[in-house]
Amino acid sequence: MASHPPSPVRLIVNADDFGLTDGVNRSIAELASTGALSSATLMANGRAFEDAIARGVRRMGCHVVLVDGVPVSPASEVPTLVDTGGRLQTSLLRFVADLYLGRISEKQIETEAVAQITRLQQAGVTVTHVDTHKHTHLFPRVALPVMRAAMRCGVPAIRNPFEQAWSARLTRGALLRKLEVAALRRFASTFHKLRRAAGLKTTDGSIGVSATGHLDAATLRRLLEAATAGTWELVCHPGYNDTDLAQVKTRLRTTRDTEREALLQQIPQAVREGRIELISFADL
């Protein structure tokens, strides 16, 4: 019998932080035009939100932001999410601690997530999926209200935030981040139970999470070569490290240039060679 070549891996290449700065927006638009990206998630509270909308993308995800920046909702409607100045929590560790000490209202998380999704929809965007800044929906007390917000807004899919173990092993990132990723997998079964109850679609898992800040061309090539049959999401943060980026709070600066170059080198080539089938969340 004749042998058949293996089916290509179905891969969503999703750029987070659309709307953060004009340079991040320009990078994402350029990558999409060259076939190096298939999806992006827009920050409704991003300082370059209007620039992102002006670029004409009309199908993308909502990058729900619960840490960093200002809420889209009036601060009076989400008091447990903001400080005395009306800004969102700046520390992820403090946010998680407050979450599990009962200081953050799940209902207010839902309120803010609905406000952010709605802002995109009112700007003419068909929201294909939701994910969260800094992957806060790894935690069930965030996942549930974000899923409820998606259901209320008619959004059909959500990021599966749990990185595959093989992906983490192939990454030369910080050991602490890998340990955190591994420890947080204990929430995966709860996430999928809640997701199935909500009727939301997702992928088989994420890759590249541990590589955040270290996703160069060599790392990306290893990830693509190791990916097996299934539907995966490559999480990435491309951009331009310019003067606009210097004005925002982010640990990812020069690495955004590195990721942009890695995507340009590796993704179109992998598609041409038939190793991956590039899809979006709308194709799930």
N, C-alpha and C positions, 0 to 999 in steps of 0.2 A: 504494500500500500504506500502511496505517496505521502510523504510527511508534509505537514503544513506549518508555516512559520507561526510563532506564538502571536497571540492577539496583543496589540499595543496596549500599554497601560493607559487608562482614561485619567487624565490629569487636569485639574483646575489649578491654574497659576494665578493666585489672587494677591494683588498688592494692597496692603493696608495703608491707612493714613492719607488717602485721597482727601484733599481739602486742608491739609496741614499747612502747606506753603505753596506759593506759585511754582517753586522749583520741584517740589514733590509732584505736583500736578503735571508739570511739563514732562517729567521723567515717565510718569505712568502713561500719558498720552502717546509719547514717542514709542514706548515699549509695545503698547497695544497695536500701534500702526505697523510695527515690524513683525507681528505675530509672536512676540515673546511673552505676552500676557493674555489671559482670557477673561479676567475678572478683576474687580476692584471694590473696595468698600470705602464709602464716603463718610467723613466726620461731619455731622450736622452742626457741630459747634466749632469747626475748624476755622482759623482766621482767613483761609483762602477758599471758603465754601463757594462764594459767588464765582470765583475764577474757575473752580471745578465745574460748576453748572454751565458756565459759558463755553466750556469745551465741547459741549454737545452730547456727552454720553447720557443715554436715557435708560439704560438697563444696568444696574449695579446693586451692590449690597449696602447696608447701613452699618457703619462701624460704631456701635453704641459705646459712648464714652461716659463712664461713671467715675473715672479718676483722671484728674488734670483738666484745666480749663473752667469754663462756666457752663451751667446747665442751659438747655433750651427752654425748659419750663421756668416760670417765675420761681425765684428762690423760696418764696413763701409756700409754694406747693410741694417742695421737696426739702424741707428743713433738715432732715437727717442725712442728706447727701452733701450739704454745703457747710462751709465755715461761716464765721460771723460777717465776713465780707461778701458772702454770696457765691463763693467759688467752690468747685468740687474738691474733694480730698486730693492732696498731692502725693501722698504716700500709699502705695499698694498694700504694704504690710499693715499700716494703720487701718486702711479700708477693710481688709479681711478681718482684723481683730475686732473692729467695731461691728462688722457683720455678724460675727459669731458671739459677740457679747449682747446682741439684741439691740444695738444702738442705731441700726439702719433699718428702715422700713422696707419690706419687700414690695408693698403697695406703691411706695414712692419710687422704687426702682422701675416698676412697671409704668408709672406715670411718665417718668423721664424718658424711658425707652420709646413709649408711644409718641411723645413729643418729637424725639429725634427722627424716628421713622416718618412721621407725618410731615416734618419739614422737607424731607427729600421728596415725598409724594406730591406735596404742594408745589414743588419746583419742577414738576413734570417727570420725575424719575420713577420708573417701574422698579420697585425694590425686590431684587431676586432672592435675597437672603439676609440674615443678620449674623454678625459676630460682635465681639467686644474688644475694646482697647485693653491691652495687657491681659487678654484672655480671662477676664473676670468671670465669664460664665462657665469656667471649669467648676465653680462652686455651686452646688445645688440651690443655695439661697439667692443666687443671681440668675442661674439658668431658668428656674421656674418663672419668675416675673418677666424675664426677657422673652421666653416662649409665649407667655400670655400676651405680651405686647405684639409679638409677631402675628399671633392668631387674630387679635383685634384688628390689625392693620392689613390682613390678607396677605402676609408674607409667607411663602411656601416652604422655606428652607432655612437651616441654621448651620453654622460651622460645627463640625465635630472637632473639638479643640484638643483631643488627646493624641499626642504624637506616638507613632509606632516605635517600638523598642529598637528595631533595626535602623531606623532613621537617626535616633539619638546616638547609637553606637558609631555611626559613620561620621559623626560631627566632631570637629576639634574644638568645640566650644568649652566654656567653663564647666568644671566638674560639678560645682554647686547647682548650676542651672539644670544639668542632666539629672541630678538627684531630686531636684524639685519636680521636674517633669515626671520622673518615675513615681514619686510619692503621690502626685496628684491623680495618677491613673486609678486610684481607688474609688474616685468619684464617677468613673466611666459608666458603670452599670446603672447607677442612679440617673445619670444624664440620659441614657438611651431609654430607660423606662419612662421618664418624663417626656422625652421627645416623641416616642411612639404614641403616648396618650394624647399629645398635642397634634399628632398627624403631620409633623414636620419632616421633610426630607433632609438627608445629609450624605456625606461621603463615608467611605470605610475608615477614614482617619486622616490625620494631618501629617505632613512631613516638613522638615526644616525649622521646626519650632526651636529646638536646641541650638540650631545654627544661627539664630538671630544675632546679628553683630559679627558673625563669622562666615557668612554665606558667600564664599568666593567661588570662582569658576571650578576649581578642583573639587570642592565639597559638593557643589551642585551636580557635577558630573557623576560623582560616586552615588549620590542619592538617586539620580535617574537610572543609572545602571543597575542598582539594587532593587528598584521598584518592581514588584511582581503584579500579576493580574489583579485588577480591582480598580476602584475609583478613589483617587486620593486628591488632597488639596495641598499644594505647595504654598506655604505662608511666607510672604516676603515683604520687604520694606524698602523698595528702591527710591532714589531721589537724587537731588543735586545738593551737595554740601556748600550752600551759598550764604550770602549775608542774611537772607530771610530766615534760613534754618537756624542761624546763630541767635535769632531773637526768640525762639520757642524752646520750651522745656522738653528735651529728648536726649536719651543717651546714644541714639543712633545718628551719627554725623558722617564721618568719612566712610563708614560702612555702607551708607546708602549709595554712594558712588560705586563701591565694590559690588554690591548686589545688582545694580543696574547693568554693569558691564558683564557680570556673570550670566544674567538672564539673556542678554543679547548674544553672547557666545554660545550658550548651551541649548536654549529652548527651541529656536527655529531649526537648528541642526537636528535635534532629536525628533522633531516633527517630520522633517524631510526624510530622515532615515526610517521612518515608520515605527520608531520605538515608543512613542507616546501619541495618544490622540488628545488633542487639546480641546477641552470642553469648558462650559461655564455652569454655574449653579442652575441656570435656566434649563439645562439639559438633563438634570437629574430625574 
